[in-house]
Amino acid sequence: MTGAPKEIDQPKIVILGIGNLLLKDEGLGIHFVRMLNQDDLDYANVEIIDGGLCPEFVSFIEDAYKLIIVDAIKGGKEPGTVYCFRLDDVKIDLPVTLSSHQMSVIDSLRLLKLMGREPRDTVIIGVEPKDIDYGLELSPEVKARLVELKRIVAEEVEKVDFLLRFANS
């Protein structure tokens, strides 16, 4: 993700990788954010978070303008299929059920919505897993999609910059 450095006063964009590194393709989100952290990003307003297995990320994203979640998504299609959808595409107005030990990503987003602190825009990007068994490596089908995920995330980051320039002109 290259481009001109952003001003510090630009709205915060959070890229949140979620997953379990011990379960092959389930670790997609973590592999992805680790890859991004190795890149030379020049966006002052982008924060990359390794969410691991702990989706209680509310405190990390409550002041974000945009949230981009990267995770393995079981949608029933071929392994390696890339999914990209907005939070509005997911029904989150179901009764809130919270556990004292673990909340789902949707529960965390519900909590932010109830508090009136949800990001203005939330995008969920994922890949259909092939293998969720013990192991540290992504399957070839999922690993082959990392570059495409990076392109999609870069486009989502650029959209914020474009919309703000358009709104201020």
trRosetta pair geometry for C-beta under 8 A, 3 or more apart (Angstrom, degrees):
i j d omega theta_ij theta_ji phi_ij phi_ji
1 36 7.6 16 9 -138 119 99
1 39 7.0 94 28 124 79 147
1 41 5.8 16 72 -119 106 90
1 43 6.8 -30 124 -17 122 124
1 46 7.8 35 109 -5 151 176
1 150 6.9 -135 -44 180 88 89
1 153 6.9 -74 -70 103 131 95
1 154 4.0 -168 -108 -105 92 101
1 157 6.2 46 -158 45 139 150
2 42 6.7 40 -141 26 58 115
3 42 6.7 -164 64 74 58 106
3 43 7.2 37 62 -72 108 93
3 158 6.9 167 -71 -96 160 98
3 161 7.7 -170 147 14 153 171
4 42 7.6 -110 157 117 15 124
5 42 4.9 -89 -86 162 76 100
5 43 7.3 -178 -140 -97 52 28
5 44 6.0 57 -177 -24 92 103
6 10 4.5 -47 165 6 120 155
6 43 5.2 31 7 -148 120 66
6 44 4.9 -140 73 36 84 88
6 45 4.8 -66 103 4 143 106
6 46 7.9 106 27 -16 140 86
6 161 6.8 -119 -104 -97 116 117
7 10 5.2 126 67 -31 75 93
7 44 6.9 -96 120 57 12 136
7 45 7.8 26 75 -42 49 116
8 44 5.3 -76 -90 139 57 142
8 45 7.4 153 -145 -69 28 83
10 44 6.9 116 36 76 115 95
10 45 3.9 -86 87 -54 109 153
10 160 7.7 99 175 131 111 117
10 161 7.4 -13 -146 -97 138 79
10 164 7.1 166 -138 59 90 175
11 45 6.4 75 81 -174 34 139
11 64 7.7 87 162 -175 91 45
11 65 3.1 41 158 -31 129 153
11 66 7.1 92 118 -3 118 86
11 120 7.9 -17 175 17 156 130
11 160 6.5 -122 67 -177 111 127
11 164 7.3 -176 9 -77 108 138
12 45 5.6 -144 -106 -173 41 84
12 46 7.9 144 -162 -96 59 23
12 47 6.2 4 -168 -1 106 114
12 63 6.1 54 39 114 142 85
12 64 4.9 -97 101 -118 102 59
12 65 5.7 142 57 5 53 86
12 66 7.9 -161 105 37 50 65
13 43 7.4 -36 51 150 123 138
13 45 5.7 72 12 125 89 92
13 46 4.9 -27 74 -105 103 70
13 47 7.2 168 84 23 50 69
13 64 6.6 83 -125 -160 20 101
13 65 6.4 -46 -73 61 62 94
13 66 4.6 -7 -120 65 84 103
13 67 7.9 -177 -161 -78 56 27
13 68 7.0 24 175 -4 97 107
13 157 5.7 124 133 -121 167 83
13 160 5.9 -150 -75 3 127 165
14 46 7.8 154 -92 -159 23 56
14 47 5.1 -23 -109 70 71 99
14 48 8.0 156 -161 -91 55 23
14 49 6.1 1 -169 2 102 119
14 60 6.7 126 -140 136 147 93
14 61 4.9 -119 44 -112 166 93
14 64 4.3 -64 -5 -108 113 148
14 66 7.3 -175 29 94 64 56
14 67 5.1 -11 66 -115 102 69
14 68 7.0 -175 94 29 53 68
14 119 7.4 -130 32 -81 109 143
15 33 6.4 164 120 -107 104 97
15 36 6.6 -49 104 105 151 174
15 46 6.5 20 -8 -174 108 102
15 47 7.2 -176 26 89 69 47
15 48 4.9 -17 67 -111 107 70
15 49 7.0 167 83 24 53 70
15 68 4.8 -18 -110 71 68 109
15 70 6.9 16 -178 -8 89 113
15 153 6.2 48 -120 -159 129 130
16 29 7.5 -5 130 -174 59 127
16 33 7.7 -27 -169 -75 19 139
16 49 4.9 -13 -109 68 71 108
16 51 5.0 46 -177 -37 95 128
16 57 6.1 83 -137 167 141 168
16 60 7.6 122 -98 105 116 130
16 61 6.9 -36 -56 -69 136 133
16 67 6.4 -3 2 -168 120 94
16 68 6.9 163 22 82 71 52
16 69 5.0 -24 72 -108 103 66
16 70 7.1 173 86 22 49 71
17 28 7.8 -140 -160 113 100 58
17 29 3.4 160 -172 161 71 80
17 30 5.2 147 133 -77 122 32
17 31 7.7 -158 -171 44 142 41
17 32 5.1 -179 -112 68 127 96
17 33 3.4 -132 -3 -18 138 117
17 34 7.7 -101 69 -13 168 67
17 48 7.6 19 -7 -175 105 87
17 49 7.1 -174 25 90 70 56
17 50 5.8 -24 65 -118 106 51
17 51 6.0 -176 80 20 45 88
17 70 4.9 -24 -105 68 71 104
17 71 7.4 152 -160 -72 49 62
18 29 4.3 23 46 76 41 168
18 30 7.6 -41 145 -46 7 76
18 51 4.3 -31 -89 80 74 127
18 52 7.3 -29 -139 63 52 15
18 53 7.9 100 -167 -98 78 25
18 55 6.2 28 -129 -89 132 93
18 69 6.5 -1 -1 -167 117 97
18 70 7.2 165 21 79 71 52
18 71 4.4 -13 65 -91 101 111
18 105 6.4 -50 -83 -76 172 128
19 23 7.9 -137 175 61 89 98
19 26 5.2 161 -162 146 95 60
19 27 4.5 140 133 -128 125 28
19 28 5.5 166 -80 44 160 57
19 29 4.1 157 -13 37 109 94
19 30 4.8 -123 64 -7 105 94
19 31 7.6 -36 71 4 149 80
19 51 7.9 88 9 75 54 90
19 52 7.3 -75 64 -145 46 28
19 53 7.7 -46 117 -74 19 60
19 71 6.0 169 -60 -135 92 73
19 72 6.1 88 -109 0 118 99
20 23 4.5 36 95 22 114 109
20 26 4.6 -5 51 120 92 120
20 27 5.7 -85 87 -74 38 76
20 30 7.8 148 -17 -3 4 136
20 52 7.6 64 -94 -174 50 65
20 53 5.5 46 -87 -78 88 104
21 27 4.0 83 -105 -121 41 135
21 30 5.2 -77 -66 83 94 152
21 31 7.5 133 -112 -51 87 80
21 52 7.8 -46 -12 -129 98 80
21 136 6.3 15 162 -136 88 74
22 27 7.2 130 16 -61 31 122
22 134 6.4 -27 162 -136 85 70
22 135 7.7 117 178 52 44 24
22 136 7.0 -26 -115 -86 40 68
23 26 3.7 7 94 38 112 132
23 27 6.4 153 61 -31 63 88
23 132 5.1 19 162 -166 110 73
23 133 6.8 156 -153 69 71 9
23 134 6.6 -46 -104 -93 57 36
23 135 7.4 56 -149 45 21 64
24 27 6.7 -159 118 17 13 102
24 129 7.5 115 107 -163 97 117
24 131 4.7 -38 115 104 158 95
24 132 6.1 -151 61 -111 101 30
24 133 5.9 27 2 51 131 59
24 134 7.5 77 -24 116 93 10
24 135 4.3 30 -67 71 95 105
24 136 7.5 -3 -87 28 52 7
24 137 6.4 -8 -127 76 79 50
24 138 6.4 121 -179 -113 70 33
24 139 6.3 52 170 -37 120 81
25 28 5.8 12 -177 -46 61 102
25 72 5.3 109 141 -111 86 142
25 79 7.8 -93 -106 -149 164 109
25 127 7.6 -112 -169 97 109 105
25 129 3.4 142 117 -141 137 102
25 130 5.8 142 -49 38 153 63
25 131 5.5 124 -8 61 112 59
25 132 5.7 -79 57 -73 94 69
25 138 5.7 82 -97 -141 61 73
25 139 5.4 -20 -65 5 112 101
25 142 4.7 153 -125 -29 104 165
26 72 5.3 -100 -118 27 38 149
26 129 6.5 13 -61 -103 54 157
26 132 4.8 77 -42 -131 105 100
27 30 4.9 -58 -171 47 80 112
27 31 5.5 84 128 -26 93 99
27 72 7.8 40 31 -27 24 124
27 136 7.5 -3 19 -155 165 46
27 138 7.0 -124 73 -74 96 84
28 31 5.8 -60 -146 38 28 110
28 32 6.1 28 158 -23 66 109
28 70 6.9 -122 126 148 94 92
28 71 6.5 107 76 -168 108 26
28 72 4.5 128 15 -58 127 85
28 126 7.1 97 97 -149 147 75
28 127 5.8 -164 -144 45 158 109
28 129 7.1 -134 -31 -86 127 95
28 138 6.5 86 -93 -111 72 122
28 142 5.9 -102 -95 176 114 128
29 32 5.6 -55 -148 34 29 115
29 33 6.5 19 160 -11 66 104
29 51 6.8 -30 132 47 136 103
29 69 7.5 -27 -123 176 132 67
29 70 4.5 151 -122 101 80 79
29 71 4.5 -10 -54 -91 127 54
29 72 7.1 -107 -21 -13 88 67
29 126 8.0 -36 -66 -110 95 85
30 33 6.2 -54 -143 39 31 100
30 34 6.2 32 157 -18 64 109
30 50 5.8 57 -129 -148 81 96
30 51 7.9 -124 -78 53 81 62
30 52 6.3 54 -89 -94 123 53
31 34 5.9 -62 -150 39 27 112
31 35 6.4 31 152 -22 64 106
31 138 5.9 -48 -20 -43 175 125
31 143 7.9 -77 147 -107 155 76
31 146 7.1 -86 125 -102 110 125
32 35 5.7 -55 -153 32 30 112
32 36 6.6 28 151 -16 65 104
32 70 4.8 -88 82 128 156 150
32 146 6.3 -166 -104 -133 79 89
32 149 5.8 -69 -127 117 129 147
32 150 7.8 -168 -155 -67 94 77
33 36 5.4 -49 -147 37 39 114
33 37 6.3 44 153 -23 67 102
33 48 5.1 158 -156 176 99 106
33 49 6.9 -70 -145 77 155 29
33 50 5.2 -173 93 -84 141 70
33 70 7.0 167 -47 56 87 129
34 37 5.6 -50 -146 34 33 113
34 38 6.8 33 153 -20 61 103
34 50 7.1 49 -59 -93 79 120
35 38 5.9 -59 -157 33 32 110
35 39 6.9 35 147 -25 64 102
35 146 6.1 98 -9 -175 175 128
35 150 7.3 -92 116 -76 126 120
36 39 5.5 -52 -154 26 39 114
36 41 6.8 29 176 -50 87 129
36 48 5.2 -169 104 -123 127 150
36 150 7.2 173 -84 -115 89 97
36 153 7.7 -64 -91 104 135 158
37 48 5.7 -161 -71 98 85 147
41 46 6.2 -94 164 73 141 132
41 48 7.7 146 3 -29 162 128
43 46 3.9 47 102 2 125 116
43 157 6.3 -59 -105 -179 165 139
46 157 6.1 -9 -88 -127 129 131
47 60 7.7 -156 124 176 137 96
47 64 7.7 -115 43 -99 118 110
49 57 6.7 116 131 -146 149 128
49 60 5.5 90 -112 163 159 148
49 61 7.8 -106 13 -60 157 95
51 54 6.3 -140 176 70 66 68
51 55 6.2 43 169 -100 124 53
51 57 5.3 -43 -121 -69 112 137
54 57 7.2 121 116 -57 80 79
54 102 7.8 -118 -126 -123 53 87
55 102 7.3 71 39 -170 93 83
55 103 5.9 -118 90 87 101 74
55 104 6.1 1 78 -177 156 24
55 105 4.6 -108 -153 -75 141 62
55 107 7.7 100 110 55 125 94
55 108 5.4 -141 145 -17 94 140
56 102 7.6 -121 -38 -137 103 47
56 103 5.7 98 -82 35 80 108
56 108 6.3 -173 -116 -97 36 122
57 60 4.8 -55 -175 41 81 118
57 61 5.7 45 133 -3 100 112
57 108 6.0 57 43 179 75 157
58 61 6.8 -87 -149 48 24 88
58 62 5.9 39 168 -55 69 105
58 108 5.4 -146 -60 -162 88 96
58 111 5.8 -51 -98 96 138 127
58 112 5.9 -171 -133 -66 93 94
59 62 6.3 -31 -129 -2 26 116
61 64 4.5 -39 -163 3 72 130
61 67 5.4 42 -161 -99 135 123
61 112 7.2 -41 96 -95 103 150
61 119 6.3 -58 166 -46 105 112
62 112 6.2 -159 -107 -125 79 106
62 115 7.4 -36 -135 98 120 139
62 117 4.4 3 -160 150 95 131
63 117 7.7 -39 -67 -170 46 106
64 67 5.3 91 108 -66 145 83
64 119 4.5 -31 96 -96 96 113
65 119 6.2 62 130 -155 15 91
65 120 5.4 -15 -171 20 63 115
65 121 7.4 13 144 29 67 89
65 160 6.6 105 109 -143 126 132
66 119 5.6 112 -120 174 15 130
66 120 6.5 -46 -73 60 62 88
66 121 4.7 -12 -117 68 87 98
66 122 7.4 171 -162 -82 56 38
66 123 7.4 9 -178 3 101 100
66 156 7.1 178 159 158 140 100
66 157 7.9 172 88 -106 144 50
66 160 5.4 -115 -11 -79 147 132
67 119 4.2 172 -12 10 100 158
67 121 7.4 -175 31 96 64 54
67 122 4.5 -6 66 -114 104 82
67 123 7.3 179 93 29 57 60
68 122 7.8 -179 -78 -156 31 51
68 123 5.1 -8 -115 65 72 101
68 125 6.6 3 -175 6 92 115
68 153 5.7 112 157 -132 154 90
68 156 5.4 120 -95 110 132 151
68 157 7.6 -58 -26 -59 150 78
69 105 6.6 93 -148 -165 155 144
69 122 7.0 22 -7 -175 107 95
69 123 7.2 -173 27 92 70 50
69 124 4.7 -16 67 -114 109 70
69 125 7.0 165 84 27 54 65
70 125 5.2 -21 -103 76 72 96
70 126 6.7 150 -161 -85 48 60
70 149 6.3 80 -136 -175 127 130
70 153 7.1 -28 -67 -77 125 127
71 105 7.5 -108 -38 -42 161 160
71 124 7.2 -34 32 -165 105 94
71 125 7.9 129 25 80 60 50
71 126 4.9 -31 76 -100 63 114
72 126 5.9 109 -153 -165 10 110
72 127 6.2 -47 -119 68 61 72
72 128 7.7 65 -167 -153 77 13
72 129 4.4 28 -165 -52 128 112
72 132 7.4 149 133 -85 160 114
72 142 7.4 -17 -108 -134 103 140
73 83 5.0 -71 72 40 148 142
73 124 7.5 103 -77 148 139 111
73 126 3.3 100 -11 105 112 148
73 127 6.9 129 30 49 84 21
73 128 6.5 -55 80 -81 72 50
73 129 7.9 156 48 -15 30 84
74 128 6.8 83 -118 -138 38 72
74 129 6.6 -41 -78 30 79 99
75 81 6.8 -101 61 93 121 131
75 83 5.8 135 -30 -70 150 141
75 128 5.8 -89 38 -90 91 103
76 128 7.9 -95 41 -127 19 127
77 81 4.0 4 102 1 127 167
77 128 5.1 -126 70 -66 85 158
78 81 5.2 115 64 -42 71 106
78 128 6.5 119 89 81 37 150
78 141 8.0 -125 147 -167 86 142
79 128 5.4 -139 -119 110 33 99
79 129 6.5 -33 -129 133 92 25
79 130 3.3 48 -141 -80 151 90
79 131 7.9 32 -127 -18 146 65
79 139 6.6 -33 171 94 138 148
79 141 4.3 68 125 109 105 156
79 142 6.8 -71 176 -50 95 83
80 127 6.3 -22 -141 -172 28 109
80 128 6.3 -30 33 62 25 93
80 130 7.0 17 -33 -48 78 110
80 141 3.6 -105 -54 172 112 95
80 142 6.0 -134 -91 -72 65 44
80 144 6.4 1 -133 63 122 110
80 145 5.7 170 -155 -43 74 122
81 127 6.9 151 75 -157 43 59
81 128 4.1 37 45 3 92 126
82 125 7.4 -10 -173 -169 93 86
82 126 7.5 165 -154 90 52 38
82 127 5.6 -28 -100 -99 60 76
82 128 8.0 -101 -55 1 23 80
82 145 5.7 173 -74 -154 104 131
82 148 6.0 -101 -73 120 155 133
82 149 7.1 -161 -129 -75 120 77
82 152 7.4 176 174 -36 137 153
83 124 7.4 -16 117 114 104 90
83 125 7.0 167 89 -152 63 40
83 126 4.8 -7 56 62 106 84
83 127 7.2 -172 16 -81 80 25
83 128 7.2 99 -23 -45 106 78
84 123 6.7 -2 -167 -178 86 105
84 124 7.4 170 -146 87 40 52
84 125 5.0 4 -106 -109 81 80
84 126 8.0 173 -73 24 48 56
84 152 5.9 -134 -92 -166 142 142
85 89 4.2 -85 174 57 118 152
85 90 7.1 115 116 -38 125 91
85 123 7.5 166 88 -155 28 63
85 124 5.6 -15 65 59 77 95
86 89 5.1 112 62 -8 70 98
86 121 7.3 -67 -139 -162 104 81
86 122 6.8 107 -166 80 63 64
86 123 6.0 -42 -103 -103 56 63
86 124 7.7 139 -127 16 8 81
87 90 5.8 -63 -161 38 47 105
87 92 7.0 -14 176 -18 96 138
87 109 6.5 -156 -143 -172 132 150
87 121 7.9 169 15 -174 110 41
87 122 3.7 42 -31 75 129 115
87 123 7.5 -91 -26 -68 78 24
87 124 6.8 108 -75 -21 63 104
90 106 6.8 -125 145 -110 134 114
90 124 7.2 43 -26 8 136 147
91 94 6.4 77 130 -36 99 96
92 106 5.5 -157 -118 -165 98 97
92 109 5.9 -73 -141 101 154 113
92 110 5.3 -160 170 -79 106 87
92 113 6.8 128 115 -2 131 155
93 110 8.0 153 -93 -121 33 103
96 107 6.7 106 -153 -139 81 83
96 110 5.4 175 -104 135 101 142
96 111 7.4 106 -141 -70 134 70
96 114 7.3 -8 -66 -47 151 145
97 107 7.0 -85 71 -105 57 121
98 103 5.5 -19 -136 -100 84 107
98 107 5.8 139 -96 -173 76 133
98 111 7.6 68 -86 -70 131 118
99 102 5.3 2 78 56 127 58
99 103 6.4 -174 42 -74 79 55
103 107 3.9 -128 -175 92 100 131
103 108 5.3 124 113 -55 125 80
103 111 7.4 0 180 -19 161 133
104 107 4.6 104 50 2 74 101
104 108 7.2 -136 96 -3 43 84
105 108 5.7 -55 -154 35 33 112
105 109 6.4 30 150 -15 66 106
106 109 5.6 -55 -147 40 35 110
106 110 6.2 43 151 -25 66 102
107 110 5.4 -50 -149 32 32 116
107 111 6.5 37 152 -22 63 102
108 111 5.6 -49 -152 31 33 114
108 112 6.7 33 150 -16 63 102
109 112 5.6 -49 -149 36 37 113
109 113 6.4 39 151 -21 65 104
109 118 6.5 59 -165 -123 74 116
109 122 6.8 67 -130 -134 131 175
110 113 5.6 -57 -151 36 32 112
110 114 6.3 33 152 -20 67 105
111 114 5.7 -52 -148 35 31 112
111 115 6.4 23 154 -11 64 110
112 115 5.7 -63 -148 44 31 107
112 117 5.1 -100 -161 81 79 81
112 118 4.1 111 124 -83 109 71
112 119 7.6 6 150 -7 149 64
113 116 7.5 36 -179 -73 32 29
113 118 4.7 14 -79 -40 63 135
115 118 7.9 133 62 -35 83 69
118 122 7.1 -62 175 -34 104 126
119 122 5.3 119 68 -64 116 85
121 160 7.8 -160 48 -87 138 96
123 156 5.4 -123 41 -131 161 143
125 149 6.1 134 141 -142 129 90
125 152 5.7 153 -131 112 145 136
125 153 6.7 -126 33 -69 164 83
125 156 7.9 -124 -41 -29 134 149
127 142 5.2 131 118 -136 139 84
127 145 4.8 141 -107 85 142 157
127 149 7.0 -72 -43 -67 114 123
128 142 8.0 -137 81 -91 48 92
129 132 5.3 54 134 -51 150 98
129 139 7.4 115 -168 16 67 125
129 142 6.2 4 -122 -76 56 138
130 139 4.0 -77 56 62 125 170
130 141 4.9 98 -38 49 137 131
130 142 6.2 -140 7 -28 97 102
131 135 7.3 0 127 45 122 137
131 139 4.8 126 19 -61 108 123
137 143 7.7 -21 172 -62 84 133
138 142 4.5 -118 -179 89 110 111
138 143 4.1 142 95 -62 120 88
138 146 7.9 126 68 -50 168 114
139 142 4.9 82 56 14 84 100
139 143 6.7 -157 86 -6 37 92
140 143 5.7 -57 -134 43 29 111
140 144 6.1 38 162 -29 64 106
141 144 6.1 -54 -153 27 22 114
141 145 7.5 17 149 -18 54 107
142 145 5.9 -60 -164 28 39 112
143 146 6.1 -21 -168 -16 47 113
144 147 7.9 -47 174 22 44 98
145 148 5.0 -59 -161 45 64 115
145 149 5.8 70 140 -28 84 99
146 149 5.6 -53 -147 34 32 113
146 150 6.4 36 153 -22 64 103
147 150 5.6 -50 -151 32 33 115
147 151 6.7 36 150 -19 64 102
148 151 5.6 -51 -151 33 35 113
148 152 6.5 35 152 -18 66 104
149 152 5.7 -55 -148 37 33 111
149 153 6.2 32 154 -18 67 106
150 153 5.8 -54 -144 38 30 110
150 154 6.3 33 154 -21 64 106
151 154 5.7 -54 -148 35 29 113
151 155 6.5 31 153 -19 63 104
152 155 5.7 -54 -153 34 31 112
152 156 6.6 32 150 -20 64 104
153 156 5.6 -53 -151 34 35 113
153 157 6.5 35 151 -19 66 103
154 157 5.7 -53 -149 35 33 111
154 158 6.3 32 153 -18 65 108
155 158 5.6 -56 -145 39 32 112
155 159 6.5 44 152 -32 64 99
156 159 5.7 -43 -153 19 33 118
156 160 7.6 36 151 -20 58 94
157 160 6.2 -51 -168 24 38 110
157 161 7.2 30 144 -10 66 105
158 161 5.6 -56 -154 39 43 112
158 162 6.0 43 150 -21 73 107
159 162 5.6 -56 -144 40 32 112
159 163 6.1 31 158 -19 67 107
160 163 6.0 -55 -145 37 27 108
160 164 6.3 23 157 -16 63 109
161 164 6.0 -60 -148 38 27 108
161 165 6.4 25 156 -16 65 108
162 165 5.9 -58 -147 38 29 108
162 166 6.1 28 155 -18 66 109
163 166 5.6 -55 -144 39 30 112
163 167 6.1 29 157 -19 66 108
164 167 5.7 -52 -141 38 31 111
164 168 6.2 18 160 -10 64 112
165 168 6.0 -66 -144 45 27 103
165 169 6.4 31 156 -33 64 109
166 169 6.0 -56 -148 22 28 112
